[in-house]
């Protein structure tokens, strides 16, 4: 089975130039840095101790920012490497003024590329976030006796059902992991069913907050204008969900004339298509990138720039989370909830079931099914008490996480 995986990956490598060109044309790939995916580094590996964090995209990378800030201050660490797979995540990292930390795109999981990557970067410890499982890289890390930590691990029922069909391969891949910290009990149980027992539960790291206040603030002029309006936010929307929210806007505007709906699409390269679709509803649209803050008679304010989501979550009283009307399992509601926003979502929230159980217990989230349902549940008053409770949970989880990682990192540094 592992041999079959090697063959499939090798075939992907053969056609990868065509894939890369297509992605560049679609603005999904960096025109210069795509070579990093073939283990051709564009940054220098400094001498000394290096710790490596890997997360797939924006959500995973943002969840480790508090950890990066902590380890930036550690004198024993000379360099921190962050890898991810998406263009959006690389742009988000640029917004932080890190001194020791650099970003590279994660290499294709082919044996030559993974070997070349490890030969160059020589990490002292590797920390993979969420559901990032890569057979070749895991095997190479284990062969080199580089500790592999699966932090905030997540395995869904759908993913588990795929792994269990190839259980012998799954057992061998997961046994390369030094220790896993599952983000929920579901993942813990699935790991055990995959014959993996090196598990410790410390909580979901996504509860932890990035305390950098300047990242939470929008332009003062824009903020003052929005304060005079009735606003709500549709966040991380996917295709067709913008139309769903537009219908809710039209419904709500029958009662509230001074209304602006702020839509933050999950993938901003879809902006032009979204505008075309919304104009069919005869809605007036303004994009954030235009920097035109004259919002008179504007219906939809479309946030079409990277790394702006939390700024709008900060001012919103109600946030609808996308990926939940379509069958994508939902997007992370914790950032908006930390700011005291009331959370609305569709029926498909498999990715965050445990989180939503807590939010429902705190009476800050509600499931909606139709645009009219969405419109009728939008309110304009924050739930600050619930936001404080979520922040406190996050602080405790972050402290536990740092304590665990410190032990592993210090032990490894003593060996080398």
N, C-alpha and C positions, 0 to 999 in steps of 0.2 A: 504493500500500500504506500509506503514511503517512497519507493521507486516510482510509482505512478505519479505521486505528487511532484517529484523531481522532473518527470517528463512534461507534465502540464505546465509547470513554471518555466521550463526551458522553451516550450512553444510560445508562451506569453512573451518571453524575452525576444524571440525572433520577430514578433510582430509589434513589439513595444515602440519602435520609432514611429509607426503609424498612429499608435494610440497617443503618444506624446504630442505629435503634430496636431492631431484632432483636439486634444485638450488645450493646447496653446491657442488655437483658433477660437476656442470657446471661452478663453480667459480663465481656465481652470488650472493652468500650469505656468510656472515662472519661465520666461523665455530664456533666461541665462542659467538659472540654478537647477533646471531639470536634470542636469548631469549628476547631481548628488544622488539621484535615485539609481544611478549605475555605479555608486561608490566612488565617485570622483569628487573629493571634498573641495569646498571653496573657502574653508576657514582653516586656520593653523591649530594643531594640537599642541598646547603648551606642555612644558615639562611638569611633572608632579602628579598629584592625585586627581583623578577625574571621575565624577559620578554622572551617570547617564539616565535621563528620564525619557520615556517614549509614550506618546499618546496619539491617537488617530487624528483628532481634529480639534476644533476650537474648544468644545466643552471639556474634553479631557485635559487640554493644556491649561485652561483657566482654573481647573480644579487643583492644579499643583503649584500655582503661582505663590500662594502663601509659603509652601515648602521651599521654593526657589529663593524667595526673599530671605528666609531663615538661613539656608546654606550658603548664600552669597556672603554672609558675615563670618562664616567659619574659616579661620586661617589655615586649618589643616587641608582644606579643599582648594586646589589650584584652579580648577576649571569645571564648569557644569555644562554638559551637552544636552540639549533638548532636540529630539527628533519628532517629526509628525509627517503626515502624508498629504495634507491639503494646503493649498495656497492661502486660504483664509486664515488658517492657524499661524502661518509664518508671518502674516501681516499683523496679527494681533500681538505677537511677541515683540515686534518692533516698537510698540507703544510703551514698553517698559524700559527703563534706563538701567539695564543690568550691566555689571562690570565684568563678572567672571563667566557669565552665561552666554552661550552661542547657540544658534539654531541651524540644523541641517535637515534636509528631507530624508525620510526613512528609505533605505535601499530596497530594491526588489528582493524578495525572499528566495533568491537563487544562491546555491552553495558558493559559487565563485564570488559573487557580490558581497555576501554576508562575511565571508572570510576576509576579503579585502577591507571591508568596513572595520572589522575588529582588529585587523593588523595595524590599521592607521590610528584608530582612536584609543585602543587599549584601555577600555574602561575598567576601573577597579570594582565597580558594582553597577548593575543594571536594574532599572525600576520601570516596569511596564504597567501602564494604567488601563483600568477598565477591562475591555474584552479583547485586547490585542494579543493574539496567539499566533506565533509564526514558527512553524516546525524547523526550518533550516537554521534560523537565528538561535532558537532555543537550544538546538543540538550543539551548535558551535560554541555557545556560551558555556554549556555544561562540559564540553570537551576541554575547554580552556580553564575550567574551574573558576569562572567568573560568577559570583552570586547573582541569581535572577529572582527578583521580587515581583510578584504580581499584586500591585497595590490597587485598592478599591475595585477588586475583581468583580466582574459581572458576567454571569451566564444565564441567559434566558431559557425558557422551556424550548423555544424553537431551535436555539443553538445547541442545547443539550441533546435534543432528538437527532440532530445531525452528527454530533460527536459519537453518540452511542451506537450508531450504525457502523462506525469504523473504530470500535472500542479498543482494539489492540493498538492501533496507531495512536489513538487518543491517550491511552495509558502511558505509552512511551514518551509522548510530547509533554504531558503534564508532569511527568516525573523528572523533567529537567528543571522544574521550578524549585527554588530553595525554600520559599514560603509564600503563601497566598493570604491576603487580607480581604475577605469578601465584603462587599458593601451591603449585602442583605442575607437573610437566612436562606432564601431560595438558592442563591449561588453557593452557599456553604453546603447545602444538601446535594446539589448537583456535582460539586467537586468530590464529595465523598463517594457518590455513585460512580465517578470516574476513577475510583481507586486512589484518590489523592487525599492524604491525611495531614499534610503539613500546613495546617490552617489556624489562623487566629482572627477572631472578630474584634475589630476596634471601632467600627462605625463607618458610615458613608462620608467620605472626604468632601463630597460635593456640598455638604452642609456648611463647610468652612467658608469664611468670607475673605475676599481680598480687601484689605483695609485702606488701599490707596485712594483717598477721597477725590483727588483731582480727576480720576477716571470716572467718577460718578456724576460729574457736573456737565451740563450742557451750556452753550453760549448764554450769557446773562440776558441779552436782548431777546433771544428766542424764548428763554424761560419765562421772562416777564409777559411776553405775548401769549404763551400757552397757558399761563396762570389765569388769564382773562377768559379762557375757553373752557368748555367741558371736554375733557380728553379721555380716551381709553386707548390701550395698546394691544395690537395683535402681533405676537412675537414668534419668531422662528416659523413663519408660515411656509407651507409647501404649495405646489401647484394645485389649483382649484380652491385652496383655503382662502386666498385673497378675495375671490368672488363670494365665498361664504360670508366673509367679514364685511364686504361691501353691501351685501343684502341686509346684514344686521345694522349697518350704518344708516341705510335708507329707512329702515323700520324705526330706528331710534330717533332719527331726525324729525319724524312726524311730531314728536313730543319736545325735543330739545333742538332749538334752532342754532345755538352757539356751539355746535359740536364739531370736533375734529377727531378722526380716527387715525391713529399712527400705526402704520403697518411696517414691520421689520421682517423682510423675507429671509428665510434660512440661507438662500443662495442669491447673492445680489446680482449675479450675471443674468438673472431672469428679469431684471428691472424693466427693460423695454417691452417685453411681452406682458408683464403685469400692467403697465400703463395702458397698453392697447386694450387689454381686457376690461380694465376699470372704466375706460372712457366710453365703452359701450353702454354703461349705466348712466352716462351723462354726469359723471362726478368730476369735480375740479381737483386736480392733483398737483402737489408740489413735492419735488425731491429734495432730500437733505443736502445732497452734493451741490445743488444749485446755489446754496448759501443765501437764497432769497427768502427773507423772513417776513415778507408781506403776506400774511395768511388770511387776508380778507376774502370771504366767500370760498375758502378752501375746505374741501371735504376730507381728502386723504393726504396725509403727510407721509411720504414714502421714504424710509431710511435706507438709502442705497450705498452706504459706506461701511467699511469693516470696523468692528470693535466699538460700536456705538450703543449696543443693546442695553447695557447696564445703566447708561445715562438716562434713558427713557423709562426703564423700569423704576428708577429712583423717583420720578415725578408722577408715576401712574398710580391711580387708586384701584383700577381693574386691569388685569392682563389676561388675555386669552393666549394659551400656549398651543402652537401649531403642531403638526405631525400627529394630531389626535383625531381629526375628522377623517383624514385618509388613514390607511392602515400602516403607519410607520412607528407605532409604539409610543408616540409622544416625545416632547422635548422637556428638558430639565426646568421645573417651575421654582426651584429653590431661590435663585437670585432675586426674582421678582417678589417672592414671599418674604424674603429677608427685609426688603424695603417696605413691608407692610401692605403690599398690593393684595387685593382679592383675586383669586385664581379661578379662571374658567377653562374648561377643557372638553374635548370630545370624548367619545366612548373608547378610543384606542390609546391606552396609557400603559401598556405592558412593560415598557422600559423603566417605569417609575412607580410601580404599584405600592411599594413600601413607603415611598415619599408621600404619595397621595393619601395613603391611610392616615399618616400623621397630619397632613394639611386638612383632611376632612374632620379629624378629631378636634383640631384647633378651630374648625368652622370657618376656614378661609378659602376652601375650594369647592367647586360644584361642577357636575357634569352637565353639558348641554348637548342637544342633538340637532337643533335647527337654527337658522339665522334669527328667527323670531324669539326662540328660546334664549339665544345669546344676547339679543338686544334687551330683553326684559330682565336679565340678571346683571347687567352692567350698572355699577353704582360709582359714586364719586367721593367716597370717604375711605381713607386708609384704615387698615387694622394694625396699628402700631404695636399693640401688646403682643400679638401673634408674631410679628416681625422680630421683637426682642427675644422671645422664647426660641425661635429658630436660630438666631445669632448665638445664643448661649449654648445650644446643642452643638453648633459648629465649632465654637471655641474649645469645648471639651474634646471633641473628636480630633481636632488639629493637634492639641497637646499630646494626646495618646499616640497619634501617628508619628509625630516628631520623636517621641520617646522610643518607639519601636525602631524607627529608621536609624536613630543615633546609635543604638546598640549594635545593629547590623553593620553600619558603616565603620564604626570605631573598631569592631572586631576584625573587619577585613583590612583596615589600615595597619593594624598591629602585625598582620601576617606578612605584609609586603614592605 
